Amino acid sequence: MGLSEIYQAMGISPEVLSYGESILEELKERFEEIDNIAEYNQLKVIRAMQEAKVSEACLSGTTGYGYNDLGRDTLEEVYARIFGTEDALVRPQITCGTHALALALMSNLRPGDELLSPVGKPYDTLEEVIGIRPSRGSLAEYGITYRQVDLLPGGGFDYENIKLAINDRTKMVTIQRSKGYQTRPTLSVQAIGELISFIKGIRPDIICMVDNCYGEFVEREEPSQAGADMVVGSLIKNPGGGLAPTGGYIAGRRECIENAACRLTSPGLAKEVGASLGMMNSFYQGLFLAPTVTAGALKGAIFAANIYERLGFAVIPDGRERRHDIIQAVTFGTPEGVIAFCKGIQAAAPVDSFVTPEPWDMPGYDSPVIMAAGAFVSGSSIELSADGPIKPPYAVYFQGGLTWAHAKFGILRSLQQLLEEEVVPRQKIVLPKKVEKF
């Protein structure tokens, strides 16, 4: 059985496969650049592991209190070296990205402080953490206020109003690198560095925290190397490489990390306790694979952008923009488009491919959300996945793919589903004309 035959046996029609292949012909140069960045980051990870003297003993886990956990402590040194920070907190006890962000915020803010977002509305699940939407235990309940400055219509920073928003109570600035459930540009490391430099020029003591979810290893540098005091993320996204079964990280200034550790465990114990529970092997090996896995996901995002942009749908980023995270937004304008896309992604999964995703009222969101994620690790969004809120403008957010081949298949399967449900008319599937190369 040839390649086209196995695609057809797995539900991809010849017209969809030909359409995809014609687009891939024009992406070779971009894919080569992604491979070069992955090679650089792979060497960076290996160098950090070698300098931290990772040994076979580091791969063993601890139980109970977790005192003197060599693997845990060495892994945190590795993260600090990769991110260019003084310290890091990398734990299975951090359950998700939202938990990691909440931990960083709640441990470094005190009653009477103010949190500022100079990049507009944060990700939906952070609204309850902050208290934008009232919730038990939010920052607002502890007397911590919040202020935000929206991005300019073109996606740039509103420096004038950011300066006006900073006051003597401003303790921390939170900068979300990725777009979340918004159709705005993802922020580059360079842009984040310029924003941090501007803020520090007004008040050098302000803590600048970056939500780094979906952005790790996409560029050669991380926001911590551009001035961020803390970078925060989830291990079931990029840095876990698809192998980490849970966990999150915070990397940054030693004082900030110590505060976070005291909040995660307890004052007086901080980083000294916290058993690794046999997860170290997955954490280390996942981190080792992360640059290559991220590269595959990036190729998938670019492929999806070009597929759907040429079918007439609004995509962010567009098919030629530089990438700063692995997420691809596609606006369908109808609930049917979002749902059909997610059905296609689910049908391409190695796990639960026979399941049909449906919108539901997920905790932390203000509208029904549909999620397609037939993953080895539940909820892992470095694995092939797609999700989106069922509300205007009816955009879906695609990400992941542990291998480029799987990401490619998933995107083709999503298009096949849209054709079958007549969201995309078949006459639109034509060979594209040549476009300007990246």
VEXFI-348643 format. One record per residue (C-alpha): residue number from 0; residue in one letter; x, y, z; chain. Coordinates in pm, 1 decimal, decimal comma. Example, Ala and Ser with C-alpha at 12.3 -4.5 7.8 and 13.67 -1.06 7.14 Angstrom:
SITE  seq  type  px  py  pz  mol
SITE  0  A  1230,0  -450,0  780,0  A $
SITE  1  S  1367,0  -106,0  714,0  A $
END
This chain:
SITE  seq  type  px  py  pz  mol
SITE  0  M  0,0  0,0  0,0  A $
SITE  1  G  142,1  337,9  -103,4  A $
SITE  2  L  124,3  664,7  86,8  A $
SITE  3  S  -179,8  797,1  -98,8  A $
SITE  4  E  -358,3  464,3  -51,9  A $
SITE  5  I  -310,1  461,3  324,4  A $
SITE  6  Y  -429,9  822,2  347,4  A $
SITE  7  Q  -739,6  721,7  152,0  A $
SITE  8  A  -792,0  418,7  377,0  A $
SITE  9  M  -783,8  657,8  673,9  A $
SITE  10  G  -1053,0  884,4  533,2  A $
SITE  11  I  -856,7  1143,3  332,7  A $
SITE  12  S  -987,8  1186,5  -20,0  A $
SITE  13  P  -743,7  1227,1  -312,1  A $
SITE  14  E  -862,0  1585,8  -368,0  A $
SITE  15  V  -785,6  1686,3  -7,5  A $
SITE  16  L  -447,4  1511,0  -12,9  A $
SITE  17  S  -350,5  1677,8  -342,3  A $
SITE  18  Y  -460,6  2015,9  -210,7  A $
SITE  19  G  -245,0  1970,8  100,7  A $
SITE  20  E  58,8  1848,3  -92,7  A $
SITE  21  S  43,7  2146,0  -330,2  A $
SITE  22  I  59,9  2381,6  -32,4  A $
SITE  23  L  345,3  2189,9  131,6  A $
SITE  24  E  559,6  2243,5  -177,4  A $
SITE  25  E  575,4  2613,2  -90,1  A $
SITE  26  L  661,8  2562,8  278,2  A $
SITE  27  K  998,1  2387,9  247,1  A $
SITE  28  E  1201,2  2701,2  320,6  A $
SITE  29  R  997,9  2782,3  633,3  A $
SITE  30  F  1020,7  2426,1  759,7  A $
SITE  31  E  1398,0  2436,5  717,7  A $
SITE  32  E  1415,2  2746,7  938,2  A $
SITE  33  I  1204,5  2572,9  1204,0  A $
SITE  34  D  1443,3  2276,0  1196,8  A $
SITE  35  N  1738,7  2512,2  1248,3  A $
SITE  36  I  1574,0  2666,1  1557,2  A $
SITE  37  A  1493,9  2317,6  1688,4  A $
SITE  38  E  1855,7  2213,7  1643,9  A $
SITE  39  Y  1975,3  2520,9  1836,5  A $
SITE  40  N  1729,7  2458,2  2120,8  A $
SITE  41  Q  1812,0  2087,5  2127,9  A $
SITE  42  L  2177,3  2171,9  2186,0  A $
SITE  43  K  2076,3  2426,8  2451,1  A $
SITE  44  V  1884,1  2158,8  2640,8  A $
SITE  45  I  2167,5  1904,7  2615,3  A $
SITE  46  R  2418,9  2165,1  2732,0  A $
SITE  47  A  2204,3  2251,8  3035,1  A $
SITE  48  M  2170,2  1883,9  3126,9  A $
SITE  49  Q  2543,1  1826,7  3094,2  A $
SITE  50  E  2633,7  2135,3  3297,4  A $
SITE  51  A  2390,7  2032,3  3572,8  A $
SITE  52  K  2549,5  1683,6  3572,8  A $
SITE  53  V  2229,2  1491,0  3514,1  A $
SITE  54  S  2297,1  1130,2  3613,6  A $
SITE  55  E  2106,4  802,5  3608,8  A $
SITE  56  A  2034,3  856,8  3977,6  A $
SITE  57  C  1836,5  1170,1  3883,4  A $
SITE  58  L  1581,8  955,5  3702,3  A $
SITE  59  S  1470,5  778,7  4020,2  A $
SITE  60  G  1183,2  919,0  4221,6  A $
SITE  61  T  1110,9  979,9  4587,7  A $
SITE  62  T  802,9  939,3  4803,9  A $
SITE  63  G  680,2  1090,9  5127,5  A $
SITE  64  Y  837,2  1424,9  5209,0  A $
SITE  65  G  1077,0  1408,6  4916,7  A $
SITE  66  Y  1376,3  1527,3  5118,0  A $
SITE  67  N  1705,2  1536,5  4924,5  A $
SITE  68  D  1540,0  1451,0  4593,4  A $
SITE  69  L  1840,9  1467,4  4361,5  A $
SITE  70  G  1639,5  1435,6  4040,9  A $
SITE  71  R  1394,6  1709,9  4138,3  A $
SITE  72  D  1663,7  1955,5  4247,0  A $
SITE  73  T  1880,5  1887,0  3941,0  A $
SITE  74  L  1584,1  1927,4  3705,2  A $
SITE  75  E  1513,7  2269,1  3853,9  A $
SITE  76  E  1877,2  2362,2  3792,3  A $
SITE  77  V  1840,4  2245,6  3430,8  A $
SITE  78  Y  1532,1  2464,0  3382,0  A $
SITE  79  A  1709,5  2763,8  3534,2  A $
SITE  80  R  2001,4  2714,7  3294,6  A $
SITE  81  I  1775,4  2678,7  2988,8  A $
SITE  82  F  1570,5  2986,7  3077,6  A $
SITE  83  G  1871,3  3188,5  3194,7  A $
SITE  84  T  1728,5  3250,6  3542,3  A $
SITE  85  E  1854,4  3239,2  3899,0  A $
SITE  86  D  1621,6  2958,9  4004,5  A $
SITE  87  A  1323,0  2748,9  3901,4  A $
SITE  88  L  1036,2  2554,5  4054,9  A $
SITE  89  V  939,2  2245,6  3850,5  A $
SITE  90  R  692,7  2017,6  4024,9  A $
SITE  91  P  428,0  1752,7  3959,9  A $
SITE  92  Q  232,2  1917,9  4242,7  A $
SITE  93  I  168,3  2212,0  4006,1  A $
SITE  94  T  -135,0  2070,3  3830,1  A $
SITE  95  C  -165,9  2287,2  3517,4  A $
SITE  96  G  -71,7  2617,2  3357,3  A $
SITE  97  T  -347,8  2806,9  3535,7  A $
SITE  98  H  -227,3  2666,3  3868,3  A $
SITE  99  A  131,2  2771,4  3791,0  A $
SITE  100  L  17,1  3123,9  3706,1  A $
SITE  101  A  -205,0  3146,7  4014,2  A $
SITE  102  L  85,2  3027,3  4227,1  A $
SITE  103  A  321,3  3289,9  4084,1  A $
SITE  104  L  63,1  3565,7  4135,4  A $
SITE  105  M  -60,8  3471,9  4480,9  A $
SITE  106  S  287,1  3417,0  4621,2  A $
SITE  107  N  431,8  3747,8  4502,9  A $
SITE  108  L  136,5  3982,0  4561,5  A $
SITE  109  R  15,1  4106,9  4899,1  A $
SITE  110  P  -305,3  4282,1  5013,9  A $
SITE  111  G  -303,1  4640,0  4887,5  A $
SITE  112  D  -92,5  4556,6  4579,0  A $
SITE  113  E  -218,1  4603,4  4225,0  A $
SITE  114  L  -171,4  4372,4  3926,7  A $
SITE  115  L  -152,6  4526,6  3579,7  A $
SITE  116  S  -206,1  4355,0  3244,8  A $
SITE  117  P  -69,7  4580,7  2966,5  A $
SITE  118  V  -177,9  4332,3  2697,6  A $
SITE  119  G  -553,0  4333,4  2753,7  A $
SITE  120  K  -778,7  4062,8  2887,7  A $
SITE  121  P  -603,8  3753,1  3025,7  A $
SITE  122  Y  -691,3  3393,4  2940,6  A $
SITE  123  D  -1041,0  3292,9  3052,1  A $
SITE  124  T  -937,3  3071,1  3344,6  A $
SITE  125  L  -731,0  3354,2  3496,4  A $
SITE  126  E  -1037,1  3576,1  3525,3  A $
SITE  127  E  -1151,1  3384,7  3832,7  A $
SITE  128  V  -797,7  3373,3  3974,6  A $
SITE  129  I  -776,3  3750,6  3953,1  A $
SITE  130  G  -1139,2  3813,3  4048,8  A $
SITE  131  I  -1255,8  3971,8  3723,6  A $
SITE  132  R  -1527,2  3711,9  3755,2  A $
SITE  133  P  -1599,0  3663,7  4126,9  A $
SITE  134  S  -1463,2  3336,5  4262,4  A $
SITE  135  R  -1376,5  3190,1  4599,9  A $
SITE  136  G  -1013,7  3257,4  4694,3  A $
SITE  137  S  -943,3  3506,8  4413,8  A $
SITE  138  L  -685,0  3783,2  4438,3  A $
SITE  139  A  -970,6  4030,0  4477,2  A $
SITE  140  E  -1084,4  3854,7  4797,2  A $
SITE  141  Y  -739,4  3925,6  4941,8  A $
SITE  142  G  -754,3  4295,7  4862,1  A $
SITE  143  I  -536,5  4278,8  4550,5  A $
SITE  144  T  -670,8  4503,2  4276,2  A $
SITE  145  Y  -640,9  4461,8  3901,2  A $
SITE  146  R  -607,7  4699,0  3609,8  A $
SITE  147  Q  -561,2  4635,0  3238,6  A $
SITE  148  V  -466,4  4829,6  2930,5  A $
SITE  149  D  -594,0  4690,0  2603,1  A $
SITE  150  L  -372,8  4646,8  2301,9  A $
SITE  151  L  -407,7  4896,1  2019,4  A $
SITE  152  P  -631,3  4791,8  1725,4  A $
SITE  153  G  -328,5  4667,1  1529,9  A $
SITE  154  G  -202,0  4461,2  1822,2  A $
SITE  155  G  65,0  4705,3  1943,1  A $
SITE  156  F  120,7  4821,5  2300,0  A $
SITE  157  D  -62,1  5134,4  2419,2  A $
SITE  158  Y  244,7  5281,4  2586,3  A $
SITE  159  E  78,0  5610,1  2676,4  A $
SITE  160  N  -201,9  5444,9  2874,5  A $
SITE  161  I  33,2  5183,3  3022,3  A $
SITE  162  K  238,1  5466,6  3171,5  A $
SITE  163  L  -78,5  5627,6  3309,2  A $
SITE  164  A  -193,5  5294,9  3459,5  A $
SITE  165  I  125,8  5241,2  3659,2  A $
SITE  166  N  96,8  5384,1  4009,5  A $
SITE  167  D  259,6  5344,4  4349,6  A $
SITE  168  R  45,9  5032,9  4419,4  A $
SITE  169  T  148,7  4852,8  4100,6  A $
SITE  170  K  347,1  4551,9  4223,5  A $
SITE  171  M  337,1  4316,1  3927,9  A $
SITE  172  V  275,9  4317,0  3553,9  A $
SITE  173  T  141,3  4004,0  3384,4  A $
SITE  174  I  215,9  3957,8  3015,2  A $
SITE  175  Q  40,8  3681,0  2826,5  A $
SITE  176  R  260,2  3573,5  2538,2  A $
SITE  177  S  1,1  3365,5  2353,9  A $
SITE  178  K  -339,4  3482,8  2236,2  A $
SITE  179  G  -565,4  3263,2  2451,7  A $
SITE  180  Y  -921,2  3269,3  2318,8  A $
SITE  181  Q  -862,1  3600,1  2142,6  A $
SITE  182  T  -787,3  3683,2  1783,0  A $
SITE  183  R  -486,2  3899,9  1855,9  A $
SITE  184  P  -119,5  3854,6  1763,9  A $
SITE  185  T  104,2  3639,8  1979,4  A $
SITE  186  L  388,8  3840,8  2132,3  A $
SITE  187  S  746,2  3779,6  2021,6  A $
SITE  188  V  1028,3  3760,7  2273,2  A $
SITE  189  Q  1163,5  4084,1  2125,2  A $
SITE  190  A  830,7  4265,1  2171,1  A $
SITE  191  I  799,5  4135,1  2527,9  A $
SITE  192  G  1150,8  4258,1  2599,7  A $
SITE  193  E  1066,7  4604,7  2468,7  A $
SITE  194  L  753,1  4620,1  2684,1  A $
SITE  195  I  943,3  4508,0  2994,9  A $
SITE  196  S  1216,5  4764,3  2928,6  A $
SITE  197  F  952,3  5038,1  2905,7  A $
SITE  198  I  789,0  4929,4  3234,0  A $
SITE  199  K  1120,8  4897,3  3416,0  A $
SITE  200  G  1213,0  5243,9  3291,4  A $
SITE  201  I  915,8  5379,6  3484,1  A $
SITE  202  R  945,7  5159,6  3793,8  A $
SITE  203  P  1242,9  4918,2  3808,1  A $
SITE  204  D  1096,8  4737,3  4111,3  A $
SITE  205  I  783,6  4614,9  3931,2  A $
SITE  206  I  782,9  4235,6  3891,0  A $
SITE  207  C  727,3  4139,4  3527,5  A $
SITE  208  M  575,8  3793,3  3485,3  A $
SITE  209  V  524,6  3627,2  3146,4  A $
SITE  210  D  268,7  3356,2  3080,9  A $
SITE  211  N  493,8  3151,5  2853,4  A $
SITE  212  C  242,8  2875,2  2772,0  A $
SITE  213  Y  271,0  2745,8  2413,3  A $
SITE  214  G  579,8  2958,5  2345,5  A $
SITE  215  E  869,1  2753,7  2485,3  A $
SITE  216  F  1135,2  2656,8  2226,0  A $
SITE  217  V  955,7  2836,7  1941,8  A $
SITE  218  E  1234,2  3097,8  1931,9  A $
SITE  219  R  1599,8  3074,7  2026,5  A $
SITE  220  E  1548,5  3279,4  2343,2  A $
SITE  221  E  1282,9  3285,6  2613,5  A $
SITE  222  P  1121,6  3597,6  2769,6  A $
SITE  223  S  1335,8  3552,2  3082,5  A $
SITE  224  Q  1636,6  3629,6  2865,1  A $
SITE  225  A  1464,2  3952,4  2757,9  A $
SITE  226  G  1413,7  4088,9  3109,5  A $
SITE  227  A  1118,1  3896,4  3258,7  A $
SITE  228  D  1142,4  3837,0  3633,7  A $
SITE  229  M  934,9  3518,5  3601,8  A $
SITE  230  V  826,7  3292,3  3317,3  A $
SITE  231  V  550,9  3043,3  3383,9  A $
SITE  232  G  417,4  2740,2  3198,8  A $
SITE  233  S  273,5  2390,7  3194,3  A $
SITE  234  L  460,5  2064,2  3148,0  A $
SITE  235  I  176,0  1915,4  2943,3  A $
SITE  236  K  247,4  2178,8  2681,8  A $
SITE  237  N  578,5  2242,2  2500,9  A $
SITE  238  P  843,3  2172,4  2768,9  A $
SITE  239  G  702,8  1831,6  2865,4  A $
SITE  240  G  760,0  1700,5  2513,8  A $
SITE  241  G  440,9  1494,5  2532,4  A $
SITE  242  L  587,9  1264,2  2799,6  A $
SITE  243  A  530,7  1463,3  3118,8  A $
SITE  244  P  205,4  1329,3  3270,1  A $
SITE  245  T  136,4  1647,2  3470,8  A $
SITE  246  G  321,6  1942,2  3622,3  A $
SITE  247  G  415,2  2304,7  3577,3  A $
SITE  248  Y  714,0  2535,2  3611,2  A $
SITE  249  I  809,5  2883,0  3725,0  A $
SITE  250  A  1157,4  3010,7  3638,4  A $
SITE  251  G  1291,4  3346,9  3748,6  A $
SITE  252  R  1452,2  3558,0  4016,3  A $
SITE  253  R  1545,3  3365,9  4331,3  A $
SITE  254  E  1321,9  3573,1  4559,5  A $
SITE  255  C  1017,4  3520,2  4335,1  A $
SITE  256  I  1079,5  3145,3  4318,3  A $
SITE  257  E  1126,6  3119,5  4694,1  A $
SITE  258  N  794,7  3299,1  4745,1  A $
SITE  259  A  624,8  3056,4  4505,4  A $
SITE  260  A  778,9  2753,7  4677,6  A $
SITE  261  C  659,7  2874,2  5019,8  A $
SITE  262  R  307,5  2907,7  4878,5  A $
SITE  263  L  316,5  2568,5  4704,4  A $
SITE  264  T  430,7  2379,2  5014,7  A $
SITE  265  S  448,5  2595,3  5326,9  A $
SITE  266  P  659,4  2869,9  5485,1  A $
SITE  267  G  972,8  2715,6  5629,0  A $
SITE  268  L  960,9  2414,6  5395,9  A $
SITE  269  A  957,9  2582,5  5052,8  A $
SITE  270  K  1158,0  2380,7  4796,8  A $
SITE  271  E  1289,6  2124,8  5046,9  A $
SITE  272  V  982,1  1900,6  5025,1  A $
SITE  273  G  771,5  1759,5  4744,3  A $
SITE  274  A  818,0  1401,7  4629,5  A $
SITE  275  S  874,3  1342,4  4258,0  A $
SITE  276  L  672,5  1018,1  4270,8  A $
SITE  277  G  850,9  837,9  3987,6  A $
SITE  278  M  793,2  1111,7  3728,9  A $
SITE  279  M  1152,1  1227,1  3684,5  A $
SITE  280  N  1226,6  1001,8  3388,8  A $
SITE  281  S  928,1  1144,8  3197,7  A $
SITE  282  F  1015,8  1501,6  3297,0  A $
SITE  283  Y  1376,7  1472,3  3181,6  A $
SITE  284  Q  1311,6  1276,9  2864,6  A $
SITE  285  G  1015,7  1498,0  2772,8  A $
SITE  286  L  1231,1  1808,4  2815,5  A $
SITE  287  F  1501,2  1647,5  2601,7  A $
SITE  288  L  1249,2  1584,4  2321,1  A $
SITE  289  A  1067,8  1918,0  2360,2  A $
SITE  290  P  1254,4  2121,0  2092,4  A $
SITE  291  T  1185,1  1858,5  1824,8  A $
SITE  292  V  824,2  1804,8  1933,1  A $
SITE  293  T  766,0  2181,5  1932,9  A $
SITE  294  A  910,0  2202,5  1581,8  A $
SITE  295  G  658,5  1944,4  1456,9  A $
SITE  296  A  373,4  2137,2  1616,2  A $
SITE  297  L  497,0  2460,9  1455,1  A $
SITE  298  K  499,3  2300,9  1111,6  A $
SITE  299  G  144,3  2185,6  1171,0  A $
SITE  300  A  34,7  2537,2  1268,0  A $
SITE  301  I  188,1  2687,9  954,3  A $
SITE  302  F  34,2  2418,4  736,5  A $
SITE  303  A  -309,5  2482,2  891,0  A $
SITE  304  A  -274,8  2857,9  840,5  A $
SITE  305  N  -199,5  2817,2  471,4  A $
SITE  306  I  -474,3  2558,2  417,6  A $
SITE  307  Y  -750,9  2766,0  572,3  A $
SITE  308  E  -632,8  3109,9  468,5  A $
SITE  309  R  -649,2  3006,9  104,2  A $
SITE  310  L  -1001,7  2876,9  159,7  A $
SITE  311  G  -1104,4  3229,7  260,3  A $
SITE  312  F  -1108,4  3201,1  639,9  A $
SITE  313  A  -943,2  3455,9  867,7  A $
SITE  314  V  -637,7  3302,8  1034,9  A $
SITE  315  I  -405,7  3435,2  1305,6  A $
SITE  316  P  -114,1  3426,6  1246,4  A $
SITE  317  D  -146,2  3435,7  869,6  A $
SITE  318  G  32,1  3192,5  642,7  A $
SITE  319  R  351,6  3398,7  611,8  A $
SITE  320  E  400,2  3557,0  955,9  A $
SITE  321  R  682,0  3462,4  1188,3  A $
SITE  322  R  569,4  3235,4  1471,4  A $
SITE  323  H  599,3  3299,4  1843,2  A $
SITE  324  D  382,2  3014,7  1974,0  A $
SITE  325  I  234,0  2688,7  1844,6  A $
SITE  326  I  -131,5  2800,9  1835,4  A $
SITE  327  Q  -318,1  2859,0  1511,5  A $
SITE  328  A  -650,2  3043,5  1525,3  A $
SITE  329  V  -901,8  2994,5  1245,1  A $
SITE  330  T  -1222,5  3199,4  1245,7  A $
SITE  331  F  -1515,6  3015,8  1087,5  A $
SITE  332  G  -1788,6  3261,5  1189,4  A $
SITE  333  T  -2032,7  2983,4  1275,3  A $
SITE  334  P  -2060,4  2723,8  1554,9  A $
SITE  335  E  -2088,6  2453,1  1287,1  A $
SITE  336  G  -1742,1  2536,0  1154,4  A $
SITE  337  V  -1578,2  2518,1  1497,5  A $
SITE  338  I  -1753,2  2190,5  1582,5  A $
SITE  339  A  -1676,6  2025,3  1246,9  A $
SITE  340  F  -1308,8  2121,1  1272,7  A $
SITE  341  C  -1284,3  1968,2  1620,9  A $
SITE  342  K  -1458,3  1652,0  1502,0  A $
SITE  343  G  -1194,0  1613,4  1234,1  A $
SITE  344  I  -906,4  1658,3  1477,9  A $
SITE  345  Q  -1062,4  1404,6  1716,7  A $
SITE  346  A  -1105,8  1155,0  1433,3  A $
SITE  347  A  -732,4  1181,1  1361,0  A $
SITE  348  A  -630,2  1095,7  1718,3  A $
SITE  349  P  -451,8  773,7  1818,7  A $
SITE  350  V  -664,9  761,6  2136,1  A $
SITE  351  D  -1046,0  799,5  2139,8  A $
SITE  352  S  -1065,9  856,0  1764,4  A $
SITE  353  F  -1416,8  708,9  1772,0  A $
SITE  354  V  -1543,6  973,5  2018,2  A $
SITE  355  T  -1742,0  1275,5  1897,4  A $
SITE  356  P  -1650,5  1598,2  2082,6  A $
SITE  357  E  -1935,6  1822,3  2193,4  A $
SITE  358  P  -1947,3  2168,8  2353,4  A $
SITE  359  W  -1992,1  2170,2  2732,6  A $
SITE  360  D  -1976,2  2409,9  3027,4  A $
SITE  361  M  -1615,8  2364,3  3137,8  A $
SITE  362  P  -1503,8  2499,5  3477,3  A $
SITE  363  G  -1334,9  2839,0  3447,4  A $
SITE  364  Y  -1502,1  2947,6  3122,1  A $
SITE  365  D  -1794,9  3183,3  3062,6  A $
SITE  366  S  -1940,7  2997,3  2762,8  A $
SITE  367  P  -1961,1  2637,5  2635,8  A $
SITE  368  V  -1627,1  2511,7  2508,1  A $
SITE  369  I  -1554,6  2228,3  2266,1  A $
SITE  370  M  -1228,4  2036,9  2293,6  A $
SITE  371  A  -1081,3  1772,4  2065,4  A $
SITE  372  A  -795,6  1590,9  2234,0  A $
SITE  373  G  -744,1  1220,7  2181,0  A $
SITE  374  A  -423,8  1227,6  2381,2  A $
SITE  375  F  -196,6  989,1  2571,0  A $
SITE  376  V  -189,8  1248,2  2850,8  A $
SITE  377  S  -533,8  1385,2  2933,6  A $
SITE  378  G  -561,9  1750,4  2833,4  A $
SITE  379  S  -213,2  1763,5  2685,2  A $
SITE  380  S  -213,4  2044,2  2430,3  A $
SITE  381  I  131,2  1967,8  2292,3  A $
SITE  382  E  -44,1  1662,0  2151,8  A $
SITE  383  L  -271,6  1710,9  1850,4  A $
SITE  384  S  -566,3  1908,2  1982,2  A $
SITE  385  A  -814,3  2183,3  1904,0  A $
SITE  386  D  -1060,2  2378,3  2111,0  A $
SITE  387  G  -1264,3  2694,0  2117,5  A $
SITE  388  P  -1551,3  2872,7  2291,3  A $
SITE  389  I  -1891,0  2853,3  2124,4  A $
SITE  390  K  -1937,3  3228,8  2099,4  A $
SITE  391  P  -1862,7  3497,6  1838,9  A $
SITE  392  P  -1646,2  3524,4  1637,6  A $
SITE  393  Y  -1657,6  3140,7  1644,0  A $
SITE  394  A  -1286,5  3078,5  1616,4  A $
SITE  395  V  -1111,8  2747,4  1677,1  A $
SITE  396  Y  -761,7  2719,5  1822,8  A $
SITE  397  F  -546,3  2438,8  1686,5  A $
SITE  398  Q  -219,5  2327,7  1840,7  A $
SITE  399  G  16,2  2039,5  1893,9  A $
SITE  400  G  116,1  1717,7  1729,0  A $
SITE  401  L  392,1  1504,4  1880,2  A $
SITE  402  T  516,5  1444,5  1526,3  A $
SITE  403  W  483,6  1649,0  1209,9  A $
SITE  404  A  327,0  1350,3  1029,8  A $
SITE  405  H  46,4  1334,8  1285,5  A $
SITE  406  A  -10,6  1711,0  1273,0  A $
SITE  407  K  -35,1  1691,4  892,3  A $
SITE  408  F  -286,2  1406,5  907,1  A $
SITE  409  G  -496,3  1590,7  1165,8  A $
SITE  410  I  -519,0  1905,1  954,3  A $
SITE  411  L  -615,6  1710,3  643,9  A $
SITE  412  R  -875,5  1520,4  846,3  A $
SITE  413  S  -1022,1  1847,9  975,2  A $
SITE  414  L  -1058,8  1974,5  619,2  A $
SITE  415  Q  -1218,6  1646,0  516,0  A $
SITE  416  Q  -1475,0  1683,5  795,5  A $
SITE  417  L  -1556,5  2040,7  692,4  A $
SITE  418  L  -1614,0  1920,8  337,6  A $
SITE  419  E  -1834,8  1633,0  448,2  A $
SITE  420  E  -2047,6  1865,5  661,5  A $
SITE  421  E  -2056,8  2119,4  375,9  A $
SITE  422  V  -1902,9  2398,1  582,5  A $
SITE  423  V  -1645,9  2425,4  302,6  A $
SITE  424  P  -1785,8  2391,1  -53,6  A $
SITE  425  R  -1599,6  2129,8  -259,4  A $
SITE  426  Q  -1543,4  2374,9  -544,8  A $
SITE  427  K  -1305,5  2568,4  -319,0  A $
SITE  428  I  -1058,0  2280,5  -313,9  A $
SITE  429  V  -841,4  2385,3  -606,0  A $
SITE  430  L  -466,1  2393,0  -652,2  A $
SITE  431  P  -345,3  2728,7  -510,9  A $
SITE  432  K  -152,4  2978,7  -715,3  A $
SITE  433  K  204,8  3058,2  -626,0  A $
SITE  434  V  236,6  3302,7  -337,1  A $
SITE  435  E  523,3  3510,1  -204,0  A $
SITE  436  K  768,1  3293,0  -15,9  A $
SITE  437  F  841,6  3354,6  352,5  A $
END
